[in-house]
Amino acid sequence: MTAPRDFLRQLHAAAVAAVNGRDAVANALSANPIGSEPVTLIAVGKAAASMAHGALDVLAEQVERGLIITREGYADESLLQRAELEQHETAHPVPDARSLAVGTRLVEFLADAPTRSQLLFLISGGASSLVERLPEGGSAEALAELNSALLAGGLDIGQMNRIRKAFSTIKGGRLTQWLGQRPTKVLLISDVPGDDPGVIGSGLLFPDEQGPPPPEQLAALQIKMPPAPSAPLTQDPVFAAIDWEIVASNSSALNAVEAAASAAGVAVTRHPEFLEGDAVDCGKQVAKALVNGQPGIHLWGGEPTVNLPPHPGRGGRMQTLALAAACELQGLDRLLLAAGTDGADGPGEDAGAIIDGETIKRGRTAGLVAETCLQNADAGRFLAAANDLVQTGYTGTNVMDVVIGWCPEPGV
C-alpha cells in the first residue's frame, strides 16, 4: 500500500472528486432532463462556476443567459466563452457592499428574464454571504457586523442561517416573488447537516421552516438593521412549482472514501456520529477513537465550530480539530487528516491538516505551544511550523468536512 500519509491525501482527493460540482450537475441533468425551452441560469455559491460548467456540458446552446455569483478568487473566465453569462465575485465569509450590489443585480436579472424561459438555479454553500438584499434601513456595515458576530460565536450553520434569514428580503424563500410563472428547477450541493434545502444558502427558494430566531438571541447580538418582511408560508403554491434535487452531499464524499479504501484492500470503520460543536472537543473525540481503534481507516463527516477570540490567528475549524487531536496522539503511531471539501478552512489558502504522533514535537521545536495556539484560534501557525498543513486549491464543491484517521496493524 502507498505510504499512509500519502494514502490519506488520496482518500481526501477521492472524496472531493466524488462531489465535484461540474460532474454532479451534469449527471443530474442527464438523468432528469429539463424541458426544451430556453434556459435562464443562476448559479450562486462557492461551487457556482463548477456547477455552471456542468449545466453547459448538458444544455449547451439552450442556456441563453446566465448569472454566476461566487467567492472572490473562485470565478472562471472560461465560462464567459461558453455562453452569454455575467460573473460576479463577492465576499465570504463576511458579506460586504459587493454582496448587496449583486443581490440587487440578482433581483433585476430575474425580473428581466423572458417569460418563455425556464429557470435553472445552481446553489452551493457560501451563498448566504455572497448575495444579500436588505430591508430599507439596512447597511453593508451592519450586515458585516452581524455576520462577524455570528461567525465568532460558535454557532452551527443552521443557527447562523436562521438569523440571517430574519434580516433578508431574498432568503427564507423570499426570492420566489421574482420567479413569476416560469418553470423552476433547483440543483443543490449541500453544506448543511441533514441536507435541508431551506438551510443551504439560507433557503433562497425554500420555505423558512426554522421560524424566527429566539428574541433573546437577537437582543444579545444588538443587530442594527430592521427585520425583513414576513417570509412566504410553507403552503404557498410557489413552492409546489419548484422542482429541486440535492446533487452532492457529505455522505456522497464519505461513500467515495469508503469505496476507495476498500478497493485498496484496507478495512474501513465509518463512525456514524456527525462531528459538530466545539472543534477542540471534536479533536479529542476523534483522537480517543483512534487510540484503541481497529486497524485501517476511520472515517467521519462533520462541520465543527470555533469560538473566536477578539484577535484570532491563523486556521479554521479543521486545523483546530487536527491540532487538538495531535495533542492527544503524541508519541502514537496514528495519522489523522482533517480538511474541508471546499479547499478553504478559515483565513488563508489551507484546506486543513494531516497530523501524526510527532506533530507536537515538531511544533515545539519551532518554539510554539499547541495549547496556546488553540486558545488563540491560531492552530494554523503551529501546524505550518510542523509542516502538516494541507492545501488543495479551489475544488469546485463544498460539502462540509471530511476527517480520515489511520490505525496501523499491531506490530507494523
Order of alpha helices (4+ residues) and beta strands (2+ residues): alpha-alpha-beta-alpha-beta-beta-alpha-beta-alpha-alpha-alpha-beta-alpha-alpha-beta-alpha-beta-alpha-beta-alpha-beta-beta-alpha-alpha-alpha-beta-beta
